[in-house]
Amino acid sequence: MEYIFLFLVTLGVYSISIISTAESGICISKGVIYCCQDFKNISGECRACIGTFGQNCSNPCMYGYYGHGCRKRCNCSQKQFCDREKGCLFANDTYLSIDQGKEPDTKATLQSITLATCGVLIFIVSGIVFYLHRKL
């Protein structure tokens, strides 16, 4: 019984320390909240790096790649060029195909992370209380 309790406590602490949401760009590690890789803090919100990648969007996409974190690859015709933010474009800036999607709602995701963290903490505290109560 004691080993199961220790395992659950360890699992709960580990879960809290590495909570990461790639979709929202909000990462939590050891109780510190920060913007994940390929996101940048702009006015208190984690915004996706479009046309750049890395911590704080510090590196531009290499030619042939575009979009959030440079994760998409251009497949342009000879009459097009690869724009690092938008993908394949004609010389007159007419879009061929762009799959940008909407930026994630970081506030809603932060609320979800907070609720999940509170749930894990309640679970851990309940386990400790239960363990101590049984031991007495």
KOLLUM-111086 format. One record per residue (C-alpha): x, y, z. Coordinates in nm, 3 decimals. Layout:
N
<site u="X" v="Y" w="Z"/>
...
END
This chain:
136
<site u="0.000" v="0.000" w="0.000"/>
<site u="0.281" v="0.239" w="0.090"/>
<site u="0.454" v="0.181" w="-0.245"/>
<site u="0.135" v="0.251" w="-0.438"/>
<site u="0.088" v="0.576" w="-0.250"/>
<site u="0.449" v="0.683" w="-0.318"/>
<site u="0.406" v="0.594" w="-0.684"/>
<site u="0.089" v="0.806" w="-0.709"/>
<site u="0.255" v="1.102" w="-0.537"/>
<site u="0.559" v="1.075" w="-0.765"/>
<site u="0.337" v="1.050" w="-1.071"/>
<site u="0.137" v="1.357" w="-0.963"/>
<site u="0.448" v="1.566" w="-0.898"/>
<site u="0.600" v="1.456" w="-1.229"/>
<site u="0.279" v="1.544" w="-1.415"/>
<site u="0.275" v="1.892" w="-1.267"/>
<site u="0.641" v="1.955" w="-1.349"/>
<site u="0.616" v="1.875" w="-1.719"/>
<site u="0.271" v="1.994" w="-1.820"/>
<site u="0.306" v="2.129" w="-2.170"/>
<site u="0.051" v="2.224" w="-2.430"/>
<site u="0.200" v="2.254" w="-2.772"/>
<site u="-0.130" v="2.382" w="-2.906"/>
<site u="-0.146" v="2.682" w="-2.675"/>
<site u="0.225" v="2.750" w="-2.648"/>
<site u="0.208" v="2.761" w="-2.269"/>
<site u="0.455" v="2.538" w="-2.086"/>
<site u="0.489" v="2.472" w="-1.715"/>
<site u="0.802" v="2.327" w="-1.564"/>
<site u="0.872" v="2.304" w="-1.192"/>
<site u="0.599" v="2.556" w="-1.120"/>
<site u="0.723" v="2.815" w="-1.373"/>
<site u="0.489" v="2.915" w="-1.657"/>
<site u="0.656" v="3.025" w="-1.982"/>
<site u="0.608" v="3.022" w="-2.359"/>
<site u="0.706" v="2.693" w="-2.523"/>
<site u="0.952" v="2.647" w="-2.807"/>
<site u="0.828" v="2.816" w="-3.128"/>
<site u="0.614" v="3.065" w="-2.931"/>
<site u="0.689" v="3.418" w="-2.812"/>
<site u="0.549" v="3.621" w="-2.523"/>
<site u="0.373" v="3.922" w="-2.669"/>
<site u="0.185" v="4.139" w="-2.418"/>
<site u="0.146" v="3.849" w="-2.178"/>
<site u="0.021" v="3.598" w="-2.437"/>
<site u="0.214" v="3.317" w="-2.603"/>
<site u="0.193" v="3.377" w="-2.977"/>
<site u="0.301" v="3.128" w="-3.241"/>
<site u="0.624" v="3.193" w="-3.432"/>
<site u="0.505" v="3.240" w="-3.790"/>
<site u="0.797" v="3.235" w="-4.035"/>
<site u="1.044" v="3.179" w="-3.752"/>
<site u="1.129" v="2.910" w="-3.497"/>
<site u="1.310" v="2.856" w="-3.171"/>
<site u="1.290" v="3.011" w="-2.829"/>
<site u="1.132" v="3.358" w="-2.865"/>
<site u="1.108" v="3.311" w="-3.245"/>
<site u="1.476" v="3.398" w="-3.284"/>
<site u="1.553" v="3.203" w="-3.606"/>
<site u="1.399" v="3.266" w="-3.950"/>
<site u="1.273" v="2.969" w="-4.153"/>
<site u="1.517" v="2.817" w="-4.398"/>
<site u="1.409" v="2.860" w="-4.759"/>
<site u="1.151" v="2.599" w="-4.848"/>
<site u="0.983" v="2.598" w="-4.508"/>
<site u="0.713" v="2.823" w="-4.368"/>
<site u="0.446" v="2.878" w="-4.106"/>
<site u="0.435" v="2.811" w="-3.734"/>
<site u="0.781" v="2.700" w="-3.625"/>
<site u="0.877" v="2.641" w="-3.991"/>
<site u="0.700" v="2.305" w="-3.971"/>
<site u="0.541" v="2.319" w="-4.313"/>
<site u="0.727" v="2.257" w="-4.635"/>
<site u="0.660" v="2.452" w="-4.953"/>
<site u="0.585" v="2.262" w="-5.271"/>
<site u="0.587" v="2.555" w="-5.509"/>
<site u="0.570" v="2.556" w="-5.887"/>
<site u="0.845" v="2.722" w="-6.091"/>
<site u="0.632" v="3.038" w="-6.113"/>
<site u="0.610" v="3.069" w="-5.736"/>
<site u="0.837" v="3.136" w="-5.443"/>
<site u="0.821" v="3.016" w="-5.085"/>
<site u="0.728" v="3.291" w="-4.841"/>
<site u="0.846" v="3.195" w="-4.492"/>
<site u="0.520" v="3.314" w="-4.334"/>
<site u="0.256" v="3.221" w="-4.592"/>
<site u="0.393" v="2.942" w="-4.810"/>
<site u="0.381" v="2.935" w="-5.190"/>
<site u="0.308" v="3.271" w="-5.351"/>
<site u="0.307" v="3.396" w="-5.706"/>
<site u="0.523" v="3.696" w="-5.786"/>
<site u="0.214" v="3.920" w="-5.764"/>
<site u="0.144" v="3.791" w="-5.407"/>
<site u="-0.158" v="3.579" w="-5.502"/>
<site u="-0.197" v="3.289" w="-5.262"/>
<site u="-0.182" v="2.938" w="-5.401"/>
<site u="-0.247" v="2.738" w="-5.091"/>
<site u="-0.215" v="2.850" w="-4.735"/>
<site u="-0.308" v="2.643" w="-4.434"/>
<site u="-0.249" v="2.884" w="-4.149"/>
<site u="-0.550" v="2.807" w="-3.930"/>
<site u="-0.646" v="3.015" w="-3.628"/>
<site u="-0.409" v="3.101" w="-3.349"/>
<site u="-0.490" v="2.904" w="-3.036"/>
<site u="-0.687" v="3.060" w="-2.752"/>
<site u="-0.411" v="3.082" w="-2.491"/>
<site u="-0.636" v="3.215" w="-2.212"/>
<site u="-0.877" v="2.920" w="-2.234"/>
<site u="-0.589" v="2.676" w="-2.246"/>
<site u="-0.422" v="2.839" w="-1.945"/>
<site u="-0.749" v="2.798" w="-1.755"/>
<site u="-0.757" v="2.430" w="-1.852"/>
<site u="-0.398" v="2.382" w="-1.736"/>
<site u="-0.475" v="2.557" w="-1.408"/>
<site u="-0.781" v="2.336" w="-1.349"/>
<site u="-0.584" v="2.021" w="-1.433"/>
<site u="-0.302" v="2.124" w="-1.200"/>
<site u="-0.550" v="2.196" w="-0.918"/>
<site u="-0.709" v="1.856" w="-0.975"/>
<site u="-0.374" v="1.680" w="-0.951"/>
<site u="-0.286" v="1.876" w="-0.637"/>
<site u="-0.620" v="1.788" w="-0.476"/>
<site u="-0.559" v="1.424" w="-0.564"/>
<site u="-0.212" v="1.433" w="-0.406"/>
<site u="-0.330" v="1.611" w="-0.091"/>
<site u="-0.624" v="1.369" w="-0.058"/>
<site u="-0.383" v="1.078" w="-0.089"/>
<site u="-0.157" v="1.220" w="0.179"/>
<site u="-0.450" v="1.282" w="0.415"/>
<site u="-0.583" v="0.932" w="0.350"/>
<site u="-0.239" v="0.780" w="0.410"/>
<site u="-0.182" v="0.972" w="0.732"/>
<site u="-0.534" v="0.894" w="0.855"/>
<site u="-0.483" v="0.519" w="0.798"/>
<site u="-0.145" v="0.528" w="0.967"/>
<site u="-0.294" v="0.681" w="1.285"/>
END
